[in-house]
Amino acid sequence: MSIKRFGEDLITLQQRIDTEKLVREADLNALRGEIHEALGNRNLSDEQFKVRHIVPMCVCARARAFACATHLVLMHASLPAFKAYACVRGI
């Protein structure tokens, strides 16, 4: 094999490597774009789930806690009246 032929083969090999590198970089960039899009969609659906389900549950829990607290306050306020009623009725 002559030096000229060796040089031509080396140039051809380098061109193939460069072409393969460009193809792989393009595929990698496309994959990155798909991943970023999927993550963006996931963040959006997580936010929508939060708004649809978590926030109403928190509101409901707060309302339930308020109702329990109100009930306890009313029971505490009416306890002396109940005791007086119980004494009168003999309960």
Secondary structure, 3 states (H helix, E strand, C coil): CCHHHHHHHHHHHHHHHHHHHHHHHHHHHHHHHHHHHHHHHHHHHHHHHHHHHHHHHHHHHHHHHHHHHHHHHHHHHHHHHHHHHHHHHCC
